[in-house]
Amino acid sequence: MSDANIKGSKTYDNIWISKQTKQVFTGQCDVVREGLSSPWIPKGWTWGGVVSDHCPAWAQFYTGRDLDTGDLKIGPEVIKFALTD
């Protein structure tokens, strides 16, 4: 990303996720390219340059999803306590 090409021309900014994490990925993601300049950063002989040649990336994931089917049978009826001396 640069002042001359705000859309960028290369892919620098990625989010890498594991196979397990991919199961809770919603499919929503993007790279923020707007609003990344500052009036305090030089832009040649003027001001208002870009903060970095990298951009923030975001991704959305589901929460509260139980992907581990191994513990689905655990409930109060399965839990047993043993008293020992």
NUKOL-121445 format. One record per residue: x, y, z of N, C-alpha, C in turn; chain; residue number from 1; residue in one letter. Coordinates in pm, whole numbers, always signed. Layout:
<nodes>
+--------+--------+--------+--------+--------+--------+--------+--------+--------+-------+-----+------+
!    n.X !    n.Y !    n.Z !   ca.X !   ca.Y !   ca.Z !    c.X !    c.Y !    c.Z ! kette !  nr ! rest !
+--------+--------+--------+--------+--------+--------+--------+--------+--------+-------+-----+------+
!      X !      Y !      Z !      X !      Y !      Z !      X !      Y !      Z !     A ! NUM !    A !
...
+--------+--------+--------+--------+--------+--------+--------+--------+--------+-------+-----+------+
</nodes>
This chain:
<nodes>
+--------+--------+--------+--------+--------+--------+--------+--------+--------+-------+-----+------+
!    n.X !    n.Y !    n.Z !   ca.X !   ca.Y !   ca.Z !    c.X !    c.Y !    c.Z ! kette !  nr ! rest !
+--------+--------+--------+--------+--------+--------+--------+--------+--------+-------+-----+------+
!    +85 !   -117 !     +0 !     +0 !     +0 !     +0 !    +90 !   +123 !     +0 !     A !   1 !    M !
!    +52 !   +220 !    -77 !   +127 !   +345 !    -82 !    +30 !   +458 !   -116 !     A !   2 !    S !
!    +81 !   +581 !   -108 !     -3 !   +696 !   -145 !    -44 !   +688 !   -291 !     A !   3 !    D !
!    +43 !   +633 !   -374 !    +14 !   +624 !   -517 !    -85 !   +512 !   -549 !     A !   4 !    A !
!    -88 !   +408 !   -466 !   -176 !   +294 !   -492 !   -239 !   +247 !   -361 !     A !   5 !    N !
!   -348 !   +311 !   -321 !   -415 !   +281 !   -194 !   -469 !   +138 !   -191 !     A !   6 !    I !
!   -511 !    +86 !   -305 !   -565 !    -51 !   -310 !   -456 !   -156 !   -292 !     A !   7 !    K !
!   -332 !   -120 !   -311 !   -222 !   -215 !   -298 !   -206 !   -299 !   -423 !     A !   8 !    G !
!    -89 !   -357 !   -438 !    -63 !   -439 !   -556 !    -10 !   -577 !   -518 !     A !   9 !    S !
!    +18 !   -600 !   -390 !    +70 !   -728 !   -345 !     -7 !   -773 !   -222 !     A !  10 !    K !
!     +0 !   -902 !   -195 !    -66 !   -957 !    -77 !    +37 !   -977 !    +33 !     A !  11 !    T !
!    +41 !   -883 !   +127 !   +130 !   -892 !   +242 !    +56 !   -940 !   +365 !     A !  12 !    Y !
!    -68 !   -901 !   +376 !   -142 !   -914 !   +501 !   -240 !  -1030 !   +495 !     A !  13 !    D !
!   -213 !  -1132 !   +576 !   -292 !  -1254 !   +576 !   -322 !  -1298 !   +719 !     A !  14 !    N !
!   -422 !  -1380 !   +733 !   -450 !  -1449 !   +859 !   -444 !  -1597 !   +827 !     A !  15 !    I !
!   -354 !  -1669 !   +890 !   -341 !  -1813 !   +869 !   -412 !  -1885 !   +982 !     A !  16 !    W !
!   -496 !  -1983 !   +949 !   -570 !  -2059 !  +1050 !   -550 !  -2209 !  +1027 !     A !  17 !    I !
!   -564 !  -2285 !  +1134 !   -547 !  -2430 !  +1127 !   -673 !  -2495 !  +1070 !     A !  18 !    S !
!   -665 !  -2625 !  +1042 !   -781 !  -2699 !   +993 !   -894 !  -2696 !  +1096 !     A !  19 !    K !
!   -858 !  -2707 !  +1224 !   -959 !  -2705 !  +1329 !  -1026 !  -2568 !  +1337 !     A !  20 !    Q !
!   -948 !  -2464 !  +1327 !  -1004 !  -2329 !  +1334 !  -1091 !  -2300 !  +1212 !     A !  21 !    T !
!  -1057 !  -2358 !  +1099 !  -1136 !  -2338 !   +977 !  -1280 !  -2384 !   +996 !     A !  22 !    K !
!  -1302 !  -2480 !  +1086 !  -1437 !  -2531 !  +1111 !  -1528 !  -2426 !  +1175 !     A !  23 !    Q !
!  -1470 !  -2327 !  +1242 !  -1551 !  -2223 !  +1305 !  -1539 !  -2089 !  +1233 !     A !  24 !    V !
!  -1474 !  -2088 !  +1118 !  -1461 !  -1967 !  +1037 !  -1592 !  -1941 !   +965 !     A !  25 !    F !
!  -1646 !  -1820 !   +976 !  -1775 !  -1786 !   +916 !  -1765 !  -1759 !   +766 !     A !  26 !    T !
!  -1644 !  -1736 !   +717 !  -1627 !  -1700 !   +577 !  -1618 !  -1550 !   +556 !     A !  27 !    G !
!  -1637 !  -1474 !   +663 !  -1631 !  -1329 !   +655 !  -1491 !  -1282 !   +693 !     A !  28 !    Q !
!  -1426 !  -1211 !   +603 !  -1293 !  -1155 !   +631 !  -1266 !  -1043 !   +532 !     A !  29 !    C !
!  -1170 !   -961 !   +564 !  -1135 !   -852 !   +474 !  -1004 !   -790 !   +521 !     A !  30 !    D !
!   -953 !   -700 !   +439 !   -836 !   -621 !   +472 !   -880 !   -475 !   +473 !     A !  31 !    V !
!   -850 !   -403 !   +581 !   -888 !   -263 !   +594 !   -788 !   -180 !   +514 !     A !  32 !    V !
!   -839 !   -103 !   +419 !   -751 !    -20 !   +337 !   -790 !   +128 !   +342 !     A !  33 !    R !
!   -897 !   +159 !   +410 !   -944 !   +298 !   +418 !   -904 !   +360 !   +552 !     A !  34 !    E !
!   -880 !   +488 !   +552 !   -852 !   +561 !   +675 !   -717 !   +530 !   +737 !     A !  35 !    G !
!   -620 !   +491 !   +657 !   -489 !   +453 !   +711 !   -382 !   +559 !   +688 !     A !  36 !    L !
!   -424 !   +682 !   +676 !   -327 !   +791 !   +663 !   -338 !   +881 !   +786 !     A !  37 !    S !
!   -236 !   +962 !   +803 !   -234 !  +1052 !   +918 !   -181 !  +1188 !   +873 !     A !  38 !    S !
!   -241 !  +1295 !   +923 !   -192 !  +1428 !   +886 !    -51 !  +1455 !   +941 !     A !  39 !    P !
!     -3 !  +1372 !  +1032 !   +128 !  +1392 !  +1093 !   +239 !  +1316 !  +1022 !     A !  40 !    W !
!   +205 !  +1237 !   +921 !   +306 !  +1157 !   +850 !   +340 !  +1224 !   +717 !     A !  41 !    I !
!   +470 !  +1242 !   +691 !   +509 !  +1305 !   +565 !   +464 !  +1225 !   +443 !     A !  42 !    P !
!   +428 !  +1300 !   +341 !   +389 !  +1244 !   +210 !   +467 !  +1323 !   +106 !     A !  43 !    K !
!   +591 !  +1280 !    +84 !   +678 !  +1359 !     -2 !   +711 !  +1491 !    +66 !     A !  44 !    G !
!   +678 !  +1602 !     +0 !   +703 !  +1733 !    +58 !   +580 !  +1789 !   +129 !     A !  45 !    W !
!   +474 !  +1709 !   +140 !   +353 !  +1753 !   +210 !   +328 !  +1658 !   +328 !     A !  46 !    T !
!   +207 !  +1662 !   +382 !   +169 !  +1577 !   +495 !    +47 !  +1493 !   +458 !     A !  47 !    W !
!    +16 !  +1394 !   +540 !   -100 !  +1308 !   +515 !    -63 !  +1175 !   +453 !     A !  48 !    G !
!    +57 !  +1126 !   +484 !   +102 !   +999 !   +427 !    +37 !   +878 !   +493 !     A !  49 !    G !
!    +60 !   +761 !   +434 !     +4 !   +638 !   +490 !    +85 !   +594 !   +611 !     A !  50 !    V !
!    +19 !   +529 !   +704 !    +81 !   +486 !   +829 !   +183 !   +376 !   +805 !     A !  51 !    V !
!   +151 !   +282 !   +717 !   +238 !   +167 !   +691 !   +206 !   +111 !   +553 !     A !  52 !    S !
!   +298 !    +29 !   +501 !   +266 !    -40 !   +375 !   +188 !   -168 !   +403 !     A !  53 !    D !
!   +162 !   -197 !   +530 !    +79 !   -311 !   +570 !    -58 !   -262 !   +615 !     A !  54 !    H !
!   -158 !   -348 !   +606 !   -295 !   -312 !   +642 !   -348 !   -410 !   +746 !     A !  55 !    C !
!   -438 !   -364 !   +834 !   -500 !   -456 !   +929 !   -591 !   -555 !   +856 !     A !  56 !    P !
!   -584 !   -681 !   +895 !   -671 !   -784 !   +840 !   -761 !   -835 !   +952 !     A !  57 !    A !
!   -886 !   -870 !   +918 !   -977 !   -924 !  +1019 !  -1050 !  -1045 !   +963 !     A !  58 !    W !
!  -1094 !  -1130 !  +1055 !  -1172 !  -1249 !  +1018 !  -1274 !  -1273 !  +1128 !     A !  59 !    A !
!  -1387 !  -1332 !  +1092 !  -1495 !  -1356 !  +1187 !  -1507 !  -1507 !  +1212 !     A !  60 !    Q !
!  -1520 !  -1544 !  +1341 !  -1530 !  -1684 !  +1381 !  -1652 !  -1704 !  +1469 !     A !  61 !    F !
!  -1712 !  -1822 !  +1458 !  -1824 !  -1856 !  +1545 !  -1771 !  -1881 !  +1686 !     A !  62 !    Y !
!  -1852 !  -1849 !  +1787 !  -1818 !  -1883 !  +1924 !  -1926 !  -1972 !  +1980 !     A !  63 !    T !
!  -1894 !  -2047 !  +2082 !  -1993 !  -2132 !  +2146 !  -2027 !  -2257 !  +2068 !     A !  64 !    G !
!  -1950 !  -2291 !  +1967 !  -1973 !  -2412 !  +1889 !  -1890 !  -2525 !  +1948 !     A !  65 !    R !
!  -1954 !  -2637 !  +1977 !  -1884 !  -2752 !  +2031 !  -1853 !  -2847 !  +1917 !     A !  66 !    D !
!  -1726 !  -2853 !  +1879 !  -1686 !  -2940 !  +1769 !  -1633 !  -3074 !  +1818 !     A !  67 !    L !
!  -1617 !  -3087 !  +1949 !  -1566 !  -3210 !  +2008 !  -1683 !  -3299 !  +2046 !     A !  68 !    D !
!  -1717 !  -3396 !  +1962 !  -1832 !  -3482 !  +1988 !  -1802 !  -3585 !  +2096 !     A !  69 !    T !
!  -1679 !  -3597 !  +2139 !  -1642 !  -3696 !  +2239 !  -1701 !  -3670 !  +2376 !     A !  70 !    G !
!  -1732 !  -3547 !  +2409 !  -1783 !  -3517 !  +2542 !  -1933 !  -3488 !  +2543 !     A !  71 !    D !
!  -2005 !  -3520 !  +2438 !  -2147 !  -3490 !  +2433 !  -2229 !  -3572 !  +2532 !     A !  72 !    L !
!  -2179 !  -3687 !  +2575 !  -2253 !  -3773 !  +2667 !  -2228 !  -3737 !  +2813 !     A !  73 !    K !
!  -2143 !  -3642 !  +2836 !  -2114 !  -3605 !  +2975 !  -2228 !  -3522 !  +3029 !     A !  74 !    I !
!  -2283 !  -3565 !  +3138 !  -2390 !  -3494 !  +3205 !  -2394 !  -3540 !  +3350 !     A !  75 !    G !
!  -2485 !  -3488 !  +3429 !  -2491 !  -3524 !  +3570 !  -2511 !  -3674 !  +3593 !     A !  76 !    P !
!  -2582 !  -3740 !  +3502 !  -2608 !  -3883 !  +3520 !  -2484 !  -3969 !  +3496 !     A !  77 !    E !
!  -2384 !  -3916 !  +3427 !  -2264 !  -3993 !  +3396 !  -2156 !  -3972 !  +3502 !     A !  78 !    V !
!  -2158 !  -3859 !  +3569 !  -2055 !  -3828 !  +3667 !  -2077 !  -3910 !  +3794 !     A !  79 !    I !
!  -1973 !  -3979 !  +3838 !  -1980 !  -4062 !  +3958 !  -1867 !  -4021 !  +4051 !     A !  80 !    K !
!  -1898 !  -4013 !  +4177 !  -1799 !  -3980 !  +4278 !  -1772 !  -4102 !  +4363 !     A !  81 !    F !
!  -1649 !  -4120 !  +4403 !  -1612 !  -4232 !  +4490 !  -1550 !  -4174 !  +4616 !     A !  82 !    A !
!  -1599 !  -4217 !  +4729 !  -1543 !  -4174 !  +4857 !  -1439 !  -4276 !  +4901 !     A !  83 !    L !
!  -1323 !  -4228 !  +4937 !  -1217 !  -4316 !  +4985 !  -1169 !  -4269 !  +5120 !     A !  84 !    T !
!  -1112 !  -4361 !  +5194 !  -1057 !  -4327 !  +5326 !   -917 !  -4280 !  +5316 !     A !  85 !    D !
+--------+--------+--------+--------+--------+--------+--------+--------+--------+-------+-----+------+
</nodes>
